[in-house]
């Protein structure tokens, strides 16, 4: 992103300028190259429409693989915003001792024994615990 001058956070309309559907989802954005964030901006929403641009995506919470170029209607839980990971992405994550995404973690600066590397591939999601 330094070379291209593109921001770390970019709207779908900027990231996918030829996909006219992206203009209908002004709150969705890419964080970096590989995370699609869908903030729910309706206070009492129980369902929410999401658009996945071209490519393959994984739901970060369920690891379910989804095809891009489609609209999804999701049930919304207040404690979990929709986040999708582009297939082929590699994400370093710091998990609690439970090993579950979304559980509380501390902010101590130390060697992180629960660092997890997620590789979102085309055939499967691979989980490797880093030592």
C-alpha atoms as one frame of an Amber mdcrd trajectory, in Angstrom:
protein
   0.000   0.000   0.000   2.949   2.321   0.504   3.908   1.943  -3.153   0.369
   2.444  -4.474  -0.692   5.297  -2.189  -3.916   3.439  -1.332  -5.166   3.738
   2.243  -5.163   0.748   4.641  -8.937   1.196   4.947 -10.727   1.598   1.646
 -14.337   1.501   0.623 -15.465  -1.294  -1.639 -16.233   1.299  -4.318 -12.557
   2.305  -4.319 -11.152  -1.221  -4.085 -13.542  -2.622  -6.731 -14.163   0.404
  -8.933 -15.569  -1.660 -11.822 -18.094  -3.513  -9.620 -21.105  -1.191  -9.544
 -22.792  -3.206  -6.763 -20.096  -2.023  -4.350 -21.552   1.481  -4.479 -24.711
   0.206  -2.796 -22.737  -0.811   0.334 -21.036   2.403   1.515 -20.245   1.146
   5.027 -18.403  -2.012   3.985 -14.659  -1.607   3.643 -11.425  -3.496   3.136
  -8.901  -3.340   5.930  -5.606  -4.053   4.237  -5.869  -6.342   1.241  -7.612
  -9.270   2.828 -10.178  -8.311   5.481 -13.668  -7.251   4.480 -15.324  -5.484
   7.402 -19.085  -4.993   7.536 -20.018  -2.607  10.337 -23.673  -2.855  11.262
 -24.900   0.732  11.402 -28.590   0.107  12.137 -29.010   0.186  15.922 -31.780
  -2.412  16.183 -30.825  -4.577  13.213 -31.514  -8.265  13.563 -30.765  -8.964
   9.904 -28.322  -7.218   7.620 -27.497  -7.392   3.925 -23.847  -7.925   3.009
 -22.181  -7.861  -0.389 -19.131  -9.994  -1.119 -17.109  -8.737  -4.097 -15.496
 -11.064  -6.640 -13.275 -13.904  -5.464 -13.641 -16.408  -2.658 -14.125 -15.340
   0.965 -14.135 -17.031   4.359 -16.382 -15.966   7.206 -13.818 -15.189   9.931
 -16.066 -16.517  12.708 -17.288 -19.767  11.156 -14.513 -20.439   8.581 -17.281
 -21.102   6.035 -16.139 -20.515   2.464 -18.332 -18.267   0.326 -18.254 -17.280
  -3.324 -17.895 -13.579  -4.103 -20.160 -11.565  -6.371 -23.200 -12.228  -4.213
 -25.436 -10.584  -1.637 -26.074 -12.321   1.672 -28.815 -11.735   4.231 -27.352
 -12.358   7.697 -28.766 -12.744  11.166 -26.885 -10.217  13.292 -25.585 -10.787
  16.820 -24.609  -7.637  18.710 -21.333  -9.152  19.908 -20.049 -10.138  16.465
 -19.805  -7.938  13.372 -19.478  -9.672  10.006 -15.832 -10.021   8.915 -14.662
 -11.908   5.845 -11.170 -12.981   4.827 -10.062 -13.214   1.210  -9.101 -16.761
   0.165  -5.323 -17.091   0.111  -4.810 -14.578   2.944  -2.453 -15.172   5.846
  -3.420 -13.628   9.182  -1.439 -13.628  12.421  -3.890 -13.676  15.339  -3.438
 -13.513  19.094  -5.952 -15.716  20.866  -6.789 -16.206  24.527  -5.693 -19.389
  26.252  -9.041 -20.926  25.221  -7.887 -20.763  21.592 -11.283 -19.361  20.566
 -11.616 -16.298  18.370 -13.547 -13.572  20.191 -12.610 -14.540  23.760 -10.975
 -11.827  25.882  -7.209 -11.273  25.777  -4.896  -9.101  27.829  -2.706  -6.261
  26.585   0.600  -7.237  28.172   3.688  -6.799  26.009   5.339 -10.186  26.097
   6.032 -13.189  23.949   2.613 -14.319  22.851   2.290 -18.059  23.456  -1.130
 -18.147  21.796  -0.207 -16.566  18.477  -2.085 -18.367  15.757  -1.405 -18.230
  12.066  -4.452 -18.644   9.861  -3.918 -19.476   6.201  -7.134 -19.178   4.232
  -6.529 -21.366   1.202  -8.696 -22.386  -1.699  -9.176 -25.975  -0.522  -9.137
 -25.730   3.243  -8.472 -23.498   6.195  -5.205 -24.426   7.866  -4.579 -23.643
  11.522  -0.988 -23.764  12.787  -0.064 -22.907  16.338   3.200 -20.955  16.318
   5.804 -21.759  18.950
